[in-house]
Amino acid sequence: MIEALKDDELMRKVGGKFRLAAMIQRRWCQLMDGARPMVERAGRTDLELVVEEIRLGLLTYEHIDLVATGAAPAEVL
């Protein structure tokens, strides 16, 4: 288990557990698709890299209001 995920500090930093999970999932997919990590790998897994990037503030969450921008979502579930 990644130690940073045991503490609520990371959740508070990004604005909640669901936002944290979404950030982790999105960045993890980017790494699996070939994106370069923003921190040294040093033998760490992709998940550990993502958590470290979030912990260091290298990744942020940006909410885009689709109604305000006039854009329509690609798919409505």
N, C-alpha and C positions, 0 to 999 in steps of 0.2 A: 504494500500500500504506500502511496506517496504521502509523505509526512505533511506537506502543505495542504492536502485535502482533508486532513483530520481536524484542522483548525478552521474556525468560522471566519477568520480574518480575510481569506481569499474571497469567500462568498460576499462579505460586506463590501470589499473593494470593488467588485464588479456589479453589485446591485441585486444579488440573490442567487439561489442555487440553480434556478432554471436558466438564467442568463449565463451563469458560469458553465453549465452543461452545454449550452448552445455554442458558446465560444470555444470550448474544448473540442466539441465535435467538428465544428467548421474548420478550425486550424489543423486538427488531426487529419482531416480529409485532404487539406492543402499539402501537408507534408507527405502523405501517401501518394499524392499525384505529382510529386517531384519538387515542391517548393523547398527552398533552402531554409534551414533553421536559423533563427536570429541569435541563438546562443550556441556555444561549443557543445558538440555531442557528448564528448568525454564518456562514452560507453553507455549513455542513457537511452532509454526507449523513446519512441515518438511521444507517448503520453507524458512522460517525464519532461521532455523538452517543452511541450505545450504549456504545462503547468508552470514551469520556470519562466517562460516568456510572459505569461499573465502575471505571475508574482512580481516580476521586475518592471511591469508596466509597459512592456513592449507591444502588447495587444490591448486594444480598447474596444468597447462596444459602442456602436453608433446606431441610434434608432432613426429610421427613415419613415416619415409619415407619407404614405402613398396617396392619401386624399389631398394633402396640402400640395404635393408635387404634381398632381394630376395624372400620375402614372397608375396603371391598372396592374394588379398582381397577375402573374403568368397563369396561375391556377388557383382556384378557390376551392377549398375542401369543405 
